Amino acid sequence: MSAPSILVVDDQPINVQLLKRKLEREGIRVNAASSGAAALEAVKHERPDLILLDVMMPDMDGLEVCQRLQANELTRGIPVIFITANAGKENRIVGLTTGAVDYITKPIDLDETLARVQTQLRVVAINRQVVELTRRLEEARKAATIGAVTQGIAHNLNNLLGVVIGYLELVKAYHDKPEQVKKNVQHVEDAVHRIVAIIKQLSTLVVKSRPPSIKAGLQRLLDGGVTRFRTDQKNNASVTIENPLADLALETNYEVFEDALSKVLTNAWEAYGTKAPFDARPIHITTRLIETPDVGKFVEVRVSDRGRGLDPDVRDSAFEPFVSTKNTVGVGMGLTVARHAFRNLGGEVTLAPNPGGGVITILTHPLDLSRAGVLQ
């Protein structure tokens, strides 16, 4: 590990020499600058771990130097300890509000200065460790997600290809029975469509740019999502819509919004389990407008079911790719894709328990995309 570095800024050479000698004895690298301008120039070439900055200097005082450091994104994080002959409360407050982390008063006590410097260097070291740990955790999370996606792809595609091969064998075995061949070929076609759907879903996860948008009526979007869901699932499931915002239009992408809503509806419909009759799986959609002072206005679409509820085993990972409690082939990416799609539109998708049993999936979409992205 390299020795920590400090920049000492003081127009009095004797002060610089005293500090330099004391700090270097403790293994700290010390650079010096005799003016505010020289300090700013020195920081351009090497960013120190800490700056000891004299407040009273000609031409450019320490307060202005600190302000310039704070205004630059590259130097904003460098801690500054002011050195001043004026230890009054007002001056300390001004210095601290400017961005300093501590104060040392003149005449300088070298032992006290060393203690304060070492304290700030420990803080710097801890902050760096936190940043590094955060980076490693993010890399680990990405690696885990990639691993989950890869494993899920392999598992689902292998199962679906097994289905294809199995039905093709039946086609060959019953080639002289047209009805049987037609039935088996339909199974093959269904499996191939599910393979294509998986590949299409994966392509949507890769895209991170915001899709093109236009003004769209909320009621039309909801109706379109329901229609797509029923078409994809080949059923006429009971979906009721309670939309007091029927006249509202929001800026969005039709395709992305309807596809995400369709996937959420599919998840709600499948939450009832395979034993529930198709006509006994009610799904309820409600809408409302929410507003926060700092964020703006959002449309909230709630999709409620009375299914089995959120399994505790997947509660914390429901949005991870291929996480599912269903035992069918080729499932587990619907919520992942829906959340990714809404986040690209500046919104969010979350889950909450339904007080009457089941799950509420909450889709939040901004009215104004120019302010979108704050929920991510």
C-alpha positions in Angstrom: 0.0 0.0 0.0 1.4 3.4 -1.0 2.0 6.1 1.7 -0.8 8.6 2.1 -0.1 12.1 0.5 -0.9 15.5 1.9 -0.7 18.9 0.2 0.3 21.7 2.6 -0.7 25.2 1.4 0.7 28.1 3.3 2.5 31.3 2.3 4.8 31.1 5.3 7.7 28.8 4.5 8.5 28.1 8.2 5.0 26.7 8.7 5.4 24.4 5.7 8.8 23.1 6.8 7.6 22.3 10.4 4.5 20.4 9.1 6.5 18.7 6.4 9.1 17.4 8.9 6.5 16.2 11.4 4.3 14.4 8.9 7.1 12.8 6.9 8.5 11.3 10.1 5.1 9.4 10.3 5.5 8.0 6.7 3.2 10.6 5.1 4.2 12.0 1.7 4.0 15.8 1.8 3.9 18.3 -1.2 3.8 22.0 -0.6 2.3 25.1 -2.3 2.8 28.7 -1.3 -0.4 30.2 -2.7 -3.9 29.3 -3.6 -3.3 29.3 -7.3 -0.3 27.1 -6.9 -2.4 24.7 -4.8 -5.1 24.4 -7.5 -2.4 23.8 -10.1 -0.7 21.1 -7.9 -4.0 19.3 -7.5 -4.4 19.0 -11.2 -1.2 16.9 -11.4 -1.7 14.8 -8.3 -4.8 14.5 -6.2 -3.7 14.3 -2.5 -5.5 12.3 0.1 -5.8 15.4 2.3 -5.1 19.2 2.1 -3.9 21.4 4.9 -5.0 24.8 3.8 -4.1 28.2 5.3 -7.1 30.5 5.4 -5.3 33.9 5.3 -3.2 34.1 2.1 -2.7 37.0 -0.4 -4.4 37.1 -3.8 -6.6 34.0 -3.2 -7.5 33.0 0.4 -8.2 29.5 1.6 -11.9 29.9 1.5 -11.8 30.6 -2.2 -9.5 27.7 -2.8 -11.8 25.4 -1.0 -14.8 26.7 -3.0 -13.0 26.0 -6.2 -12.1 22.5 -5.1 -15.8 21.9 -4.2 -17.0 23.2 -7.5 -14.8 20.6 -9.4 -16.2 17.1 -9.5 -12.7 15.7 -9.7 -11.5 17.4 -6.5 -14.8 17.7 -4.5 -14.0 14.6 -2.5 -10.6 15.7 -1.2 -10.9 16.5 2.5 -9.6 20.0 3.6 -8.4 21.0 7.0 -8.2 24.7 7.5 -5.3 26.4 9.3 -6.2 29.7 10.7 -5.2 32.3 13.3 -8.8 33.3 13.8 -10.6 30.6 15.8 -13.9 32.5 16.2 -17.2 30.6 16.0 -18.4 32.5 12.9 -15.2 31.9 11.0 -15.3 28.2 11.9 -18.9 28.0 10.6 -18.0 29.8 7.4 -15.1 27.4 6.8 -17.1 24.3 7.5 -20.0 25.4 5.3 -17.5 26.0 2.5 -16.5 22.4 2.6 -13.7 22.0 5.2 -13.8 18.9 7.4 -11.8 20.3 10.4 -9.9 23.3 11.8 -6.4 23.8 13.2 -5.6 27.1 14.9 -2.3 29.0 15.0 0.1 28.8 16.6 0.2 25.2 15.3 0.5 22.4 17.8 2.3 19.7 15.8 1.1 16.8 17.8 -2.5 17.9 17.7 -2.1 18.5 13.9 -0.8 15.0 13.4 -3.6 13.5 15.4 -6.2 15.4 13.3 -4.5 14.5 10.1 -4.3 10.8 11.0 -8.0 10.8 11.9 -9.0 12.2 8.5 -6.6 9.8 6.7 -8.4 6.9 8.5 -11.7 8.3 7.2 -10.3 8.5 3.7 -9.1 4.9 3.9 -12.5 3.7 5.2 -14.3 5.5 2.4 -12.1 3.9 -0.2 -12.7 0.5 1.3 -16.4 1.2 1.2 -16.2 2.2 -2.5 -14.1 -0.8 -3.3 -16.5 -3.1 -1.5 -19.4 -1.6 -3.2 -17.7 -2.1 -6.6 -17.0 -5.7 -5.8 -20.5 -6.3 -4.6 -21.9 -4.8 -7.8 -19.6 -7.0 -9.8 -20.7 -10.0 -7.8 -24.3 -9.1 -8.3 -23.8 -8.8 -12.0 -22.0 -12.1 -12.2 -24.7 -13.8 -10.2 -27.4 -12.3 -12.5 -25.5 -13.5 -15.6 -25.0 -16.9 -14.0 -28.7 -17.1 -13.2 -29.7 -16.0 -16.7 -27.2 -18.5 -18.3 -28.4 -21.3 -16.1 -32.0 -20.5 -16.7 -31.5 -20.3 -20.5 -29.7 -23.6 -20.6 -32.4 -25.3 -18.4 -35.4 -23.9 -20.3 -34.0 -24.3 -23.8 -32.8 -27.9 -23.0 -36.3 -28.7 -21.7 -38.0 -27.2 -24.7 -35.7 -28.8 -27.2 -36.4 -32.1 -25.4 -40.1 -31.5 -26.0 -39.5 -30.8 -29.7 -37.4 -33.9 -30.1 -39.9 -36.0 -28.3 -42.9 -34.9 -30.4 -40.8 -35.2 -33.6 -40.2 -38.9 -32.7 -43.9 -39.3 -32.2 -44.5 -37.7 -35.7 -42.2 -40.3 -37.2 -43.7 -43.1 -35.2 -47.3 -42.2 -36.3 -46.5 -40.8 -39.7 -49.4 -42.9 -41.2 -52.0 -41.3 -38.9 -52.7 -37.7 -40.1 -54.6 -36.6 -37.0 -51.9 -37.8 -34.6 -49.2 -36.1 -36.8 -51.2 -32.8 -36.8 -51.5 -32.9 -33.1 -47.9 -33.6 -32.5 -46.7 -31.0 -35.0 -48.8 -28.4 -33.1 -47.0 -29.3 -29.9 -43.7 -28.9 -31.7 -44.8 -25.5 -33.0 -45.9 -24.4 -29.5 -42.5 -25.3 -28.1 -40.6 -23.5 -30.9 -42.7 -20.4 -30.2 -41.8 -20.5 -26.5 -38.1 -20.8 -27.5 -38.5 -17.7 -29.7 -40.2 -15.9 -26.8 -37.3 -16.6 -24.5 -34.8 -15.2 -27.0 -37.0 -12.2 -27.5 -37.2 -11.6 -23.8 -33.5 -11.8 -23.5 -33.0 -9.2 -26.2 -35.2 -6.8 -24.2 -33.1 -7.2 -21.1 -30.0 -6.1 -23.1 -31.5 -2.9 -24.2 -31.0 0.0 -21.7 -31.8 3.0 -23.8 -35.2 4.7 -23.4 -37.6 3.7 -26.2 -39.4 6.3 -28.4 -42.5 7.7 -26.8 -45.8 9.4 -27.8 -48.9 10.6 -25.9 -51.2 7.6 -25.2 -54.5 7.3 -23.5 -54.3 5.3 -20.3 -57.5 3.4 -21.0 -56.3 2.4 -24.4 -53.0 1.2 -22.9 -54.8 -0.9 -20.3 -57.2 -2.4 -22.8 -54.3 -3.2 -25.1 -52.4 -4.9 -22.4 -55.4 -7.1 -21.5 -56.0 -8.0 -25.1 -52.4 -9.0 -25.6 -52.4 -11.1 -22.4 -55.6 -12.9 -23.5 -54.1 -13.5 -27.0 -50.8 -14.8 -25.7 -52.4 -17.1 -23.2 -55.2 -18.1 -25.6 -57.9 -17.6 -23.0 -60.7 -15.2 -22.0 -59.6 -14.6 -18.4 -61.7 -12.4 -16.2 -59.9 -9.1 -16.0 -61.8 -6.1 -14.6 -60.5 -2.6 -14.9 -61.4 0.2 -12.5 -59.8 3.3 -14.1 -60.9 6.7 -12.7 -58.2 8.2 -15.0 -59.9 7.2 -18.2 -59.4 10.6 -19.8 -55.7 10.8 -18.8 -52.9 10.6 -21.4 -49.3 9.9 -20.6 -46.1 10.0 -22.5 -45.0 6.4 -23.1 -44.2 3.7 -25.6 -47.3 1.6 -26.6 -45.4 -1.6 -27.3 -43.4 -1.5 -24.1 -46.2 -0.5 -21.8 -48.7 -3.1 -23.2 -46.1 -5.9 -23.3 -45.1 -5.2 -19.6 -48.7 -5.1 -18.5 -49.4 -8.4 -20.4 -46.5 -10.1 -18.6 -47.7 -8.9 -15.2 -51.3 -10.1 -16.0 -49.8 -13.5 -17.1 -48.0 -13.7 -13.7 -51.2 -12.9 -11.9 -53.2 -15.5 -13.9 -50.6 -18.2 -13.3 -50.5 -17.4 -9.6 -53.8 -19.3 -9.1 -52.0 -22.6 -9.9 -52.8 -25.3 -12.5 -55.7 -26.7 -10.4 -57.7 -23.5 -10.6 -60.3 -23.5 -13.5 -59.5 -20.9 -16.2 -62.8 -19.1 -15.6 -62.1 -18.8 -11.8 -59.0 -16.7 -11.8 -60.2 -13.1 -11.3 -57.7 -10.3 -11.9 -58.5 -6.7 -10.9 -56.7 -3.6 -12.3 -57.0 -0.2 -10.6 -55.3 3.1 -11.3 -54.6 6.3 -9.4 -52.5 9.4 -9.7 -49.7 10.0 -7.2 -47.5 13.1 -6.8 -44.4 13.9 -4.8 -42.9 17.4 -4.5 -39.4 16.4 -5.6 -40.3 13.8 -8.3 -43.6 14.9 -9.9 -46.7 13.1 -11.0 -46.9 9.3 -11.6 -49.6 7.0 -12.7 -49.9 3.9 -10.5 -51.4 0.8 -12.1 -52.2 -2.0 -9.6 -52.8 -5.6 -10.8 -54.4 -7.7 -8.0 -55.0 -11.4 -7.9 -56.4 -13.8 -5.3 -53.9 -16.6 -6.1 -51.5 -18.4 -3.8 -49.6 -15.3 -2.7 -45.9 -14.6 -2.8 -43.9 -17.6 -1.9 -41.5 -16.8 1.0 -38.8 -18.7 -0.8 -38.8 -16.3 -3.7 -40.1 -13.1 -2.0 -36.7 -11.4 -2.1 -35.7 -12.7 -5.6 -39.0 -12.6 -7.5 -37.6 -10.2 -10.1 -34.4 -12.2 -10.8 -34.4 -14.0 -14.2 -36.0 -17.5 -14.2 -37.1 -17.4 -10.6 -40.5 -19.1 -10.5 -42.6 -21.4 -8.3 -44.3 -22.8 -11.4 -43.3 -26.2 -12.6 -43.9 -25.7 -16.3 -41.3 -25.4 -19.0 -40.0 -22.1 -20.3 -41.1 -19.7 -17.5 -39.6 -17.3 -15.1 -38.7 -14.1 -17.0 -42.0 -12.2 -17.1 -41.5 -10.0 -14.1 -37.9 -9.4 -14.9 -38.7 -8.1 -18.3 -41.7 -6.0 -17.0 -39.5 -4.3 -14.4 -36.7 -3.7 -16.9 -39.1 -2.2 -19.4 -40.8 0.2 -16.9 -37.4 1.3 -15.5 -36.4 2.2 -19.1 -39.5 4.4 -19.1 -38.5 6.0 -15.8 -40.9 3.9 -13.7 -40.8 0.9 -11.5 -42.5 -2.5 -10.9 -42.9 -3.7 -7.3 -44.8 -6.5 -5.4 -47.0 -6.2 -2.3 -49.1 -8.8 -0.5 -52.8 -8.5 -1.2 -54.6 -8.1 2.2 -57.4 -10.5 1.0 -54.9 -13.1 -0.2 -52.8 -13.1 -3.3 -50.4 -10.5 -4.7 -50.6 -6.9 -5.9 -48.2 -6.0 -8.6 -47.7 -2.2 -8.7 -46.6 -0.5 -12.0 -45.5 3.1 -11.6 -45.1 5.3 -14.7 -44.2 9.0 -14.9 -46.5 11.4 -16.6 -43.5 13.5 -17.8 -40.6 11.5 -19.2 -38.3 14.5 -19.1 -38.2 14.0 -15.3 -38.2 10.2 -15.5 -35.5 8.0 -14.0 -35.7 9.1 -10.4 -37.4 5.9 -9.3 -34.7 3.7 -10.6 
